[in-house]
Amino acid sequence: MPGYELIGAEEQAEVDDIFKHGGVLFRHSFDAIRQDRWKVRDFENAFAKALDVPFALAVTSGTAALRVALAVLDLKPGDEVITQSFTFVATVEAIIESGATPVCAEIDGTLNLDPESLKSLITPKTKAVIAVHMLGTPANLFEIEHICRQNKVTLIEDAAWGCGGSLDSRPLGAWGRMGTFSFDFAKTMTTGEGGMIVFQNEADYKAAAAWHDHGHENNPAVPRWEDTRASSGFNFRMTEMQGAVGLAQLKKLSTVVSAQRKNRDAMWSAIENLPGITAREVPTGSYETADALVFSVKDNVTARQCRDALVAEGLSTKILPEAVTWHFAGTWTHMPELVARHGGDLSKAFAGSRTRLERAVSLPVVVKMDEAVPTKLHKALAKVLK
């Protein structure tokens, strides 16, 4: 959480700049009237610079970012893509929409992809791995990257919650061949809806840029209506207004993450000495975005009692324990491809992950935190954790 808390005059000024200079809302063409205003292009360049990567492509959502990244790989029926069992449903949706078979690994104490489980699932069918930085804590990328490199498998990072974070001073999203980001309204920076893909090589960038634009190669030698194309594609283009808001939000990203980390630490200090509470594991060298404060208790009954006590104090939880069905693959019986790949019965799959998630409690972290929150947290949880 979230860039939306800081939306203000800067975003308005960037949007106004479009309408003061031609009012072109489409990211391409209309050169004669747009008066050299290219907000999406400027946003992409600024984002790539911030992450120290050579290329970035803005799209309509984090889900679209995943789908476009997978399109670059030209996956075939029977190809498999591995991700983790604790992630938003969109990660697996994108794999299915790409025509590949989704495979979900167990999570470790970081609540991200377990490297040992990953190793056990790689087969000759495996074409890619999507590591997700859930709720702003980095996955164990040192091990995951090594496993992917050793097996000649593409690593993609789903950094929807990781924007502004890093591991070993390397930005999250910049470790893999591609990294994807979400700018929905509850992320560390927002364009309302929107997403970004970052790339390490130009060939991937060009393939993605064409695929997200109906196959348009934007050949400078011909007008757009006569443009060349080498493949089909879809329409996942970001609008100029989204790009304008993104430009302003990107300048606030470090402020948002710093504030969240400070507030997360204040919340943890208030409750860390309560009996029966265990902090989430964090890889050495992590700079978390602190989207949430996550801890474990002895069992699911206690986790739900914690939520009830927090709600009674006017506080809340985030995903864990109340919304896990949107974020745990063991409940996604509506996805026949996933069900079939995991033996036909998801209730028996991901036992280790299920146990970890049942014991977990996640507290939302905001930028403008009421100073009474840490005291209220302690009061609520002390009633349960005795």
DRENLUMVO-422051 format. One record per residue (C-alpha): x, y, z; residue in one letter; residue number from 0. Coordinates in steps of 0.5 Angstrom, whole numbers. Layout:
BEGIN
{c1=X; c2=Y; c3=Z; resn=A; resi=NUM}
...
This chain:
BEGIN
{c1=0; c2=0; c3=0; resn=M; resi=0}
{c1=0; c2=5; c3=-3; resn=P; resi=1}
{c1=2; c2=11; c3=-8; resn=G; resi=2}
{c1=-5; c2=13; c3=-8; resn=Y; resi=3}
{c1=-4; c2=16; c3=-1; resn=E; resi=4}
{c1=0; c2=21; c3=-4; resn=L; resi=5}
{c1=-4; c2=23; c3=-11; resn=I; resi=6}
{c1=-4; c2=30; c3=-11; resn=G; resi=7}
{c1=-2; c2=37; c3=-15; resn=A; resi=8}
{c1=4; c2=33; c3=-19; resn=E; resi=9}
{c1=0; c2=28; c3=-22; resn=E; resi=10}
{c1=-5; c2=33; c3=-24; resn=Q; resi=11}
{c1=0; c2=38; c3=-27; resn=A; resi=12}
{c1=3; c2=32; c3=-31; resn=E; resi=13}
{c1=-5; c2=30; c3=-34; resn=V; resi=14}
{c1=-6; c2=38; c3=-35; resn=D; resi=15}
{c1=0; c2=38; c3=-39; resn=D; resi=16}
{c1=-3; c2=33; c3=-44; resn=I; resi=17}
{c1=-9; c2=37; c3=-45; resn=F; resi=18}
{c1=-5; c2=44; c3=-46; resn=K; resi=19}
{c1=-1; c2=41; c3=-51; resn=H; resi=20}
{c1=-6; c2=38; c3=-56; resn=G; resi=21}
{c1=-10; c2=33; c3=-52; resn=G; resi=22}
{c1=-7; c2=27; c3=-55; resn=V; resi=23}
{c1=-9; c2=21; c3=-51; resn=L; resi=24}
{c1=-6; c2=15; c3=-55; resn=F; resi=25}
{c1=1; c2=13; c3=-54; resn=R; resi=26}
{c1=3; c2=13; c3=-62; resn=H; resi=27}
{c1=2; c2=18; c3=-68; resn=S; resi=28}
{c1=-2; c2=24; c3=-68; resn=F; resi=29}
{c1=5; c2=28; c3=-68; resn=D; resi=30}
{c1=3; c2=34; c3=-71; resn=A; resi=31}
{c1=-2; c2=36; c3=-66; resn=I; resi=32}
{c1=1; c2=33; c3=-59; resn=R; resi=33}
{c1=7; c2=38; c3=-59; resn=Q; resi=34}
{c1=12; c2=33; c3=-57; resn=D; resi=35}
{c1=8; c2=30; c3=-51; resn=R; resi=36}
{c1=10; c2=23; c3=-50; resn=W; resi=37}
{c1=8; c2=21; c3=-43; resn=K; resi=38}
{c1=8; c2=13; c3=-44; resn=V; resi=39}
{c1=15; c2=14; c3=-47; resn=R; resi=40}
{c1=18; c2=18; c3=-42; resn=D; resi=41}
{c1=15; c2=14; c3=-36; resn=F; resi=42}
{c1=18; c2=8; c3=-39; resn=E; resi=43}
{c1=25; c2=11; c3=-40; resn=N; resi=44}
{c1=24; c2=14; c3=-33; resn=A; resi=45}
{c1=22; c2=7; c3=-30; resn=F; resi=46}
{c1=28; c2=3; c3=-34; resn=A; resi=47}
{c1=33; c2=8; c3=-31; resn=K; resi=48}
{c1=30; c2=8; c3=-24; resn=A; resi=49}
{c1=31; c2=0; c3=-25; resn=L; resi=50}
{c1=38; c2=1; c3=-28; resn=D; resi=51}
{c1=35; c2=-4; c3=-34; resn=V; resi=52}
{c1=36; c2=-2; c3=-41; resn=P; resi=53}
{c1=29; c2=-3; c3=-43; resn=F; resi=54}
{c1=22; c2=-2; c3=-40; resn=A; resi=55}
{c1=15; c2=-3; c3=-44; resn=L; resi=56}
{c1=8; c2=0; c3=-40; resn=A; resi=57}
{c1=2; c2=-4; c3=-41; resn=V; resi=58}
{c1=-5; c2=-4; c3=-38; resn=T; resi=59}
{c1=-4; c2=-8; c3=-32; resn=S; resi=60}
{c1=0; c2=-13; c3=-28; resn=G; resi=61}
{c1=-3; c2=-19; c3=-31; resn=T; resi=62}
{c1=-2; c2=-16; c3=-38; resn=A; resi=63}
{c1=5; c2=-15; c3=-36; resn=A; resi=64}
{c1=6; c2=-23; c3=-35; resn=L; resi=65}
{c1=2; c2=-25; c3=-41; resn=R; resi=66}
{c1=6; c2=-20; c3=-45; resn=V; resi=67}
{c1=13; c2=-23; c3=-42; resn=A; resi=68}
{c1=10; c2=-30; c3=-43; resn=L; resi=69}
{c1=9; c2=-29; c3=-50; resn=A; resi=70}
{c1=16; c2=-27; c3=-52; resn=V; resi=71}
{c1=18; c2=-34; c3=-50; resn=L; resi=72}
{c1=13; c2=-37; c3=-56; resn=D; resi=73}
{c1=11; c2=-43; c3=-51; resn=L; resi=74}
{c1=8; c2=-49; c3=-54; resn=K; resi=75}
{c1=2; c2=-54; c3=-52; resn=P; resi=76}
{c1=6; c2=-58; c3=-47; resn=G; resi=77}
{c1=11; c2=-53; c3=-44; resn=D; resi=78}
{c1=11; c2=-52; c3=-37; resn=E; resi=79}
{c1=12; c2=-46; c3=-33; resn=V; resi=80}
{c1=13; c2=-46; c3=-25; resn=I; resi=81}
{c1=11; c2=-41; c3=-20; resn=T; resi=82}
{c1=9; c2=-41; c3=-13; resn=Q; resi=83}
{c1=3; c2=-44; c3=-9; resn=S; resi=84}
{c1=2; c2=-37; c3=-6; resn=F; resi=85}
{c1=1; c2=-31; c3=-11; resn=T; resi=86}
{c1=-5; c2=-28; c3=-14; resn=F; resi=87}
{c1=-9; c2=-32; c3=-18; resn=V; resi=88}
{c1=-7; c2=-27; c3=-24; resn=A; resi=89}
{c1=0; c2=-31; c3=-24; resn=T; resi=90}
{c1=-3; c2=-37; c3=-26; resn=V; resi=91}
{c1=-8; c2=-34; c3=-31; resn=E; resi=92}
{c1=-3; c2=-31; c3=-35; resn=A; resi=93}
{c1=1; c2=-38; c3=-35; resn=I; resi=94}
{c1=-6; c2=-41; c3=-38; resn=I; resi=95}
{c1=-7; c2=-36; c3=-43; resn=E; resi=96}
{c1=0; c2=-37; c3=-46; resn=S; resi=97}
{c1=-2; c2=-44; c3=-47; resn=G; resi=98}
{c1=3; c2=-47; c3=-43; resn=A; resi=99}
{c1=1; c2=-52; c3=-37; resn=T; resi=100}
{c1=2; c2=-48; c3=-30; resn=P; resi=101}
{c1=6; c2=-52; c3=-24; resn=V; resi=102}
{c1=6; c2=-49; c3=-17; resn=C; resi=103}
{c1=11; c2=-50; c3=-12; resn=A; resi=104}
{c1=11; c2=-50; c3=-5; resn=E; resi=105}
{c1=13; c2=-44; c3=-1; resn=I; resi=106}
{c1=19; c2=-43; c3=4; resn=D; resi=107}
{c1=19; c2=-39; c3=10; resn=G; resi=108}
{c1=19; c2=-32; c3=6; resn=T; resi=109}
{c1=12; c2=-35; c3=4; resn=L; resi=110}
{c1=15; c2=-34; c3=-3; resn=N; resi=111}
{c1=18; c2=-40; c3=-8; resn=L; resi=112}
{c1=22; c2=-45; c3=-4; resn=D; resi=113}
{c1=28; c2=-47; c3=-8; resn=P; resi=114}
{c1=28; c2=-54; c3=-6; resn=E; resi=115}
{c1=21; c2=-55; c3=-9; resn=S; resi=116}
{c1=23; c2=-51; c3=-15; resn=L; resi=117}
{c1=29; c2=-56; c3=-16; resn=K; resi=118}
{c1=24; c2=-62; c3=-16; resn=S; resi=119}
{c1=19; c2=-60; c3=-21; resn=L; resi=120}
{c1=24; c2=-58; c3=-26; resn=I; resi=121}
{c1=23; c2=-63; c3=-32; resn=T; resi=122}
{c1=25; c2=-62; c3=-40; resn=P; resi=123}
{c1=18; c2=-59; c3=-41; resn=K; resi=124}
{c1=20; c2=-53; c3=-36; resn=T; resi=125}
{c1=21; c2=-47; c3=-40; resn=K; resi=126}
{c1=20; c2=-41; c3=-35; resn=A; resi=127}
{c1=20; c2=-40; c3=-28; resn=V; resi=128}
{c1=16; c2=-34; c3=-25; resn=I; resi=129}
{c1=18; c2=-32; c3=-18; resn=A; resi=130}
{c1=14; c2=-27; c3=-14; resn=V; resi=131}
{c1=16; c2=-23; c3=-9; resn=H; resi=132}
{c1=9; c2=-23; c3=-5; resn=M; resi=133}
{c1=7; c2=-17; c3=0; resn=L; resi=134}
{c1=14; c2=-14; c3=-2; resn=G; resi=135}
{c1=19; c2=-19; c3=1; resn=T; resi=136}
{c1=24; c2=-21; c3=-4; resn=P; resi=137}
{c1=24; c2=-29; c3=-6; resn=A; resi=138}
{c1=31; c2=-33; c3=-5; resn=N; resi=139}
{c1=33; c2=-30; c3=-12; resn=L; resi=140}
{c1=40; c2=-32; c3=-11; resn=F; resi=141}
{c1=38; c2=-40; c3=-10; resn=E; resi=142}
{c1=33; c2=-39; c3=-15; resn=I; resi=143}
{c1=37; c2=-35; c3=-21; resn=E; resi=144}
{c1=42; c2=-41; c3=-20; resn=H; resi=145}
{c1=37; c2=-46; c3=-21; resn=I; resi=146}
{c1=35; c2=-43; c3=-27; resn=C; resi=147}
{c1=41; c2=-42; c3=-30; resn=R; resi=148}
{c1=44; c2=-49; c3=-28; resn=Q; resi=149}
{c1=38; c2=-52; c3=-32; resn=N; resi=150}
{c1=37; c2=-47; c3=-38; resn=K; resi=151}
{c1=30; c2=-44; c3=-36; resn=V; resi=152}
{c1=28; c2=-37; c3=-36; resn=T; resi=153}
{c1=27; c2=-33; c3=-30; resn=L; resi=154}
{c1=21; c2=-28; c3=-30; resn=I; resi=155}
{c1=20; c2=-24; c3=-24; resn=E; resi=156}
{c1=13; c2=-22; c3=-22; resn=D; resi=157}
{c1=15; c2=-16; c3=-18; resn=A; resi=158}
{c1=7; c2=-13; c3=-17; resn=A; resi=159}
{c1=9; c2=-12; c3=-10; resn=W; resi=160}
{c1=16; c2=-11; c3=-10; resn=G; resi=161}
{c1=16; c2=-4; c3=-14; resn=C; resi=162}
{c1=22; c2=0; c3=-10; resn=G; resi=163}
{c1=25; c2=-6; c3=-7; resn=G; resi=164}
{c1=31; c2=-10; c3=-8; resn=S; resi=165}
{c1=36; c2=-15; c3=-6; resn=L; resi=166}
{c1=43; c2=-15; c3=-5; resn=D; resi=167}
{c1=42; c2=-7; c3=-8; resn=S; resi=168}
{c1=40; c2=-10; c3=-14; resn=R; resi=169}
{c1=32; c2=-8; c3=-16; resn=P; resi=170}
{c1=27; c2=-13; c3=-15; resn=L; resi=171}
{c1=25; c2=-14; c3=-22; resn=G; resi=172}
{c1=32; c2=-13; c3=-25; resn=A; resi=173}
{c1=34; c2=-20; c3=-23; resn=W; resi=174}
{c1=31; c2=-24; c3=-29; resn=G; resi=175}
{c1=31; c2=-24; c3=-36; resn=R; resi=176}
{c1=24; c2=-20; c3=-35; resn=M; resi=177}
{c1=21; c2=-17; c3=-29; resn=G; resi=178}
{c1=14; c2=-15; c3=-29; resn=T; resi=179}
{c1=10; c2=-10; c3=-25; resn=F; resi=180}
{c1=3; c2=-8; c3=-23; resn=S; resi=181}
{c1=1; c2=-1; c3=-22; resn=F; resi=182}
{c1=-6; c2=-2; c3=-19; resn=D; resi=183}
{c1=-9; c2=3; c3=-14; resn=F; resi=184}
{c1=-7; c2=-1; c3=-8; resn=A; resi=185}
{c1=1; c2=-2; c3=-10; resn=K; resi=186}
{c1=7; c2=2; c3=-8; resn=T; resi=187}
{c1=6; c2=7; c3=-14; resn=M; resi=188}
{c1=-1; c2=7; c3=-18; resn=T; resi=189}
{c1=-3; c2=9; c3=-25; resn=T; resi=190}
{c1=-10; c2=7; c3=-23; resn=G; resi=191}
{c1=-9; c2=1; c3=-27; resn=E; resi=192}
{c1=-3; c2=-1; c3=-31; resn=G; resi=193}
{c1=3; c2=-5; c3=-31; resn=G; resi=194}
{c1=11; c2=-5; c3=-33; resn=M; resi=195}
{c1=15; c2=-10; c3=-36; resn=I; resi=196}
{c1=23; c2=-9; c3=-36; resn=V; resi=197}
{c1=28; c2=-13; c3=-40; resn=F; resi=198}
{c1=35; c2=-15; c3=-41; resn=Q; resi=199}
{c1=36; c2=-15; c3=-48; resn=N; resi=200}
{c1=33; c2=-11; c3=-54; resn=E; resi=201}
{c1=30; c2=-17; c3=-58; resn=A; resi=202}
{c1=26; c2=-19; c3=-52; resn=D; resi=203}
{c1=23; c2=-12; c3=-52; resn=Y; resi=204}
{c1=22; c2=-11; c3=-59; resn=K; resi=205}
{c1=18; c2=-18; c3=-59; resn=A; resi=206}
{c1=14; c2=-15; c3=-53; resn=A; resi=207}
{c1=13; c2=-8; c3=-56; resn=A; resi=208}
{c1=10; c2=-11; c3=-62; resn=A; resi=209}
{c1=6; c2=-17; c3=-59; resn=W; resi=210}
{c1=2; c2=-12; c3=-54; resn=H; resi=211}
{c1=1; c2=-7; c3=-60; resn=D; resi=212}
{c1=-3; c2=-12; c3=-65; resn=H; resi=213}
{c1=4; c2=-14; c3=-68; resn=G; resi=214}
{c1=6; c2=-7; c3=-70; resn=H; resi=215}
{c1=13; c2=-6; c3=-71; resn=E; resi=216}
{c1=13; c2=1; c3=-71; resn=N; resi=217}
{c1=17; c2=2; c3=-77; resn=N; resi=218}
{c1=20; c2=9; c3=-78; resn=P; resi=219}
{c1=20; c2=8; c3=-85; resn=A; resi=220}
{c1=13; c2=7; c3=-86; resn=V; resi=221}
{c1=6; c2=11; c3=-83; resn=P; resi=222}
{c1=3; c2=7; c3=-78; resn=R; resi=223}
{c1=-3; c2=5; c3=-82; resn=W; resi=224}
{c1=2; c2=1; c3=-87; resn=E; resi=225}
{c1=6; c2=-1; c3=-81; resn=D; resi=226}
{c1=10; c2=-8; c3=-82; resn=T; resi=227}
{c1=9; c2=-14; c3=-77; resn=R; resi=228}
{c1=12; c2=-21; c3=-76; resn=A; resi=229}
{c1=7; c2=-24; c3=-71; resn=S; resi=230}
{c1=0; c2=-23; c3=-69; resn=S; resi=231}
{c1=-1; c2=-20; c3=-62; resn=G; resi=232}
{c1=-6; c2=-16; c3=-57; resn=F; resi=233}
{c1=-8; c2=-9; c3=-55; resn=N; resi=234}
{c1=-5; c2=-8; c3=-48; resn=F; resi=235}
{c1=-3; c2=-1; c3=-49; resn=R; resi=236}
{c1=-2; c2=4; c3=-44; resn=M; resi=237}
{c1=-6; c2=11; c3=-45; resn=T; resi=238}
{c1=-2; c2=18; c3=-44; resn=E; resi=239}
{c1=-6; c2=19; c3=-38; resn=M; resi=240}
{c1=-4; c2=13; c3=-34; resn=Q; resi=241}
{c1=3; c2=15; c3=-37; resn=G; resi=242}
{c1=3; c2=22; c3=-34; resn=A; resi=243}
{c1=0; c2=19; c3=-27; resn=V; resi=244}
{c1=6; c2=14; c3=-27; resn=G; resi=245}
{c1=11; c2=20; c3=-28; resn=L; resi=246}
{c1=9; c2=23; c3=-22; resn=A; resi=247}
{c1=8; c2=17; c3=-18; resn=Q; resi=248}
{c1=15; c2=14; c3=-20; resn=L; resi=249}
{c1=18; c2=21; c3=-17; resn=K; resi=250}
{c1=15; c2=19; c3=-10; resn=K; resi=251}
{c1=16; c2=12; c3=-10; resn=L; resi=252}
{c1=22; c2=12; c3=-5; resn=S; resi=253}
{c1=18; c2=16; c3=-1; resn=T; resi=254}
{c1=13; c2=11; c3=0; resn=V; resi=255}
{c1=17; c2=5; c3=1; resn=V; resi=256}
{c1=21; c2=9; c3=6; resn=S; resi=257}
{c1=15; c2=11; c3=10; resn=A; resi=258}
{c1=12; c2=4; c3=9; resn=Q; resi=259}
{c1=18; c2=1; c3=12; resn=R; resi=260}
{c1=19; c2=6; c3=18; resn=K; resi=261}
{c1=11; c2=5; c3=20; resn=N; resi=262}
{c1=12; c2=-3; c3=19; resn=R; resi=263}
{c1=18; c2=-3; c3=24; resn=D; resi=264}
{c1=14; c2=1; c3=29; resn=A; resi=265}
{c1=8; c2=-4; c3=28; resn=M; resi=266}
{c1=13; c2=-10; c3=29; resn=W; resi=267}
{c1=16; c2=-6; c3=35; resn=S; resi=268}
{c1=10; c2=-6; c3=39; resn=A; resi=269}
{c1=8; c2=-13; c3=38; resn=I; resi=270}
{c1=15; c2=-17; c3=37; resn=E; resi=271}
{c1=15; c2=-19; c3=44; resn=N; resi=272}
{c1=8; c2=-22; c3=45; resn=L; resi=273}
{c1=8; c2=-30; c3=46; resn=P; resi=274}
{c1=7; c2=-35; c3=40; resn=G; resi=275}
{c1=9; c2=-30; c3=35; resn=I; resi=276}
{c1=14; c2=-31; c3=29; resn=T; resi=277}
{c1=17; c2=-26; c3=24; resn=A; resi=278}
{c1=17; c2=-28; c3=17; resn=R; resi=279}
{c1=23; c2=-30; c3=14; resn=E; resi=280}
{c1=27; c2=-25; c3=10; resn=V; resi=281}
{c1=33; c2=-26; c3=5; resn=P; resi=282}
{c1=40; c2=-23; c3=8; resn=T; resi=283}
{c1=41; c2=-17; c3=4; resn=G; resi=284}
{c1=33; c2=-15; c3=3; resn=S; resi=285}
{c1=30; c2=-8; c3=2; resn=Y; resi=286}
{c1=23; c2=-10; c3=3; resn=E; resi=287}
{c1=18; c2=-5; c3=0; resn=T; resi=288}
{c1=14; c2=-7; c3=7; resn=A; resi=289}
{c1=7; c2=-7; c3=3; resn=D; resi=290}
{c1=5; c2=-12; c3=9; resn=A; resi=291}
{c1=7; c2=-14; c3=16; resn=L; resi=292}
{c1=7; c2=-22; c3=16; resn=V; resi=293}
{c1=8; c2=-26; c3=22; resn=F; resi=294}
{c1=6; c2=-33; c3=24; resn=S; resi=295}
{c1=2; c2=-36; c3=30; resn=V; resi=296}
{c1=1; c2=-43; c3=33; resn=K; resi=297}
{c1=-5; c2=-45; c3=28; resn=D; resi=298}
{c1=-11; c2=-43; c3=24; resn=N; resi=299}
{c1=-16; c2=-42; c3=30; resn=V; resi=300}
{c1=-11; c2=-37; c3=33; resn=T; resi=301}
{c1=-10; c2=-33; c3=26; resn=A; resi=302}
{c1=-17; c2=-32; c3=26; resn=R; resi=303}
{c1=-18; c2=-30; c3=33; resn=Q; resi=304}
{c1=-12; c2=-25; c3=32; resn=C; resi=305}
{c1=-16; c2=-22; c3=26; resn=R; resi=306}
{c1=-23; c2=-22; c3=30; resn=D; resi=307}
{c1=-19; c2=-18; c3=35; resn=A; resi=308}
{c1=-16; c2=-13; c3=30; resn=L; resi=309}
{c1=-23; c2=-12; c3=27; resn=V; resi=310}
{c1=-26; c2=-10; c3=34; resn=A; resi=311}
{c1=-20; c2=-5; c3=35; resn=E; resi=312}
{c1=-22; c2=-2; c3=28; resn=G; resi=313}
{c1=-16; c2=-5; c3=25; resn=L; resi=314}
{c1=-16; c2=-10; c3=19; resn=S; resi=315}
{c1=-11; c2=-16; c3=16; resn=T; resi=316}
{c1=-9; c2=-16; c3=9; resn=K; resi=317}
{c1=-10; c2=-23; c3=5; resn=I; resi=318}
{c1=-8; c2=-27; c3=11; resn=L; resi=319}
{c1=-12; c2=-30; c3=14; resn=P; resi=320}
{c1=-19; c2=-28; c3=11; resn=E; resi=321}
{c1=-17; c2=-27; c3=3; resn=A; resi=322}
{c1=-13; c2=-33; c3=2; resn=V; resi=323}
{c1=-17; c2=-37; c3=-3; resn=T; resi=324}
{c1=-15; c2=-31; c3=-8; resn=W; resi=325}
{c1=-8; c2=-32; c3=-7; resn=H; resi=326}
{c1=-7; c2=-40; c3=-6; resn=F; resi=327}
{c1=-7; c2=-45; c3=-11; resn=A; resi=328}
{c1=-9; c2=-50; c3=-7; resn=G; resi=329}
{c1=-16; c2=-47; c3=-8; resn=T; resi=330}
{c1=-16; c2=-46; c3=-15; resn=W; resi=331}
{c1=-21; c2=-52; c3=-17; resn=T; resi=332}
{c1=-24; c2=-47; c3=-23; resn=H; resi=333}
{c1=-17; c2=-48; c3=-27; resn=M; resi=334}
{c1=-18; c2=-55; c3=-30; resn=P; resi=335}
{c1=-10; c2=-54; c3=-33; resn=E; resi=336}
{c1=-8; c2=-53; c3=-26; resn=L; resi=337}
{c1=-12; c2=-59; c3=-23; resn=V; resi=338}
{c1=-10; c2=-64; c3=-28; resn=A; resi=339}
{c1=-2; c2=-62; c3=-27; resn=R; resi=340}
{c1=-3; c2=-63; c3=-20; resn=H; resi=341}
{c1=-6; c2=-70; c3=-19; resn=G; resi=342}
{c1=-13; c2=-68; c3=-20; resn=G; resi=343}
{c1=-15; c2=-66; c3=-13; resn=D; resi=344}
{c1=-12; c2=-60; c3=-10; resn=L; resi=345}
{c1=-14; c2=-61; c3=-3; resn=S; resi=346}
{c1=-8; c2=-66; c3=-3; resn=K; resi=347}
{c1=-3; c2=-61; c3=-6; resn=A; resi=348}
{c1=2; c2=-56; c3=-3; resn=F; resi=349}
{c1=1; c2=-59; c3=4; resn=A; resi=350}
{c1=7; c2=-55; c3=7; resn=G; resi=351}
{c1=5; c2=-48; c3=4; resn=S; resi=352}
{c1=-2; c2=-50; c3=6; resn=R; resi=353}
{c1=0; c2=-51; c3=13; resn=T; resi=354}
{c1=5; c2=-44; c3=13; resn=R; resi=355}
{c1=-1; c2=-40; c3=10; resn=L; resi=356}
{c1=-6; c2=-43; c3=15; resn=E; resi=357}
{c1=-2; c2=-40; c3=21; resn=R; resi=358}
{c1=0; c2=-33; c3=18; resn=A; resi=359}
{c1=-3; c2=-26; c3=19; resn=V; resi=360}
{c1=-2; c2=-20; c3=15; resn=S; resi=361}
{c1=-3; c2=-13; c3=17; resn=L; resi=362}
{c1=-3; c2=-8; c3=12; resn=P; resi=363}
{c1=2; c2=-2; c3=12; resn=V; resi=364}
{c1=0; c2=5; c3=10; resn=V; resi=365}
{c1=4; c2=11; c3=9; resn=V; resi=366}
{c1=0; c2=16; c3=13; resn=K; resi=367}
{c1=-1; c2=11; c3=19; resn=M; resi=368}
{c1=-5; c2=14; c3=25; resn=D; resi=369}
{c1=0; c2=14; c3=31; resn=E; resi=370}
{c1=-4; c2=10; c3=35; resn=A; resi=371}
{c1=-4; c2=4; c3=31; resn=V; resi=372}
{c1=2; c2=1; c3=34; resn=P; resi=373}
{c1=-2; c2=1; c3=41; resn=T; resi=374}
{c1=-8; c2=-1; c3=38; resn=K; resi=375}
{c1=-4; c2=-7; c3=35; resn=L; resi=376}
{c1=-1; c2=-9; c3=42; resn=H; resi=377}
{c1=-8; c2=-8; c3=45; resn=K; resi=378}
{c1=-12; c2=-13; c3=40; resn=A; resi=379}
{c1=-7; c2=-18; c3=39; resn=L; resi=380}
{c1=-5; c2=-19; c3=47; resn=A; resi=381}
{c1=-12; c2=-21; c3=48; resn=K; resi=382}
{c1=-11; c2=-27; c3=44; resn=V; resi=383}
{c1=-3; c2=-28; c3=45; resn=L; resi=384}
{c1=-3; c2=-30; c3=52; resn=K; resi=385}
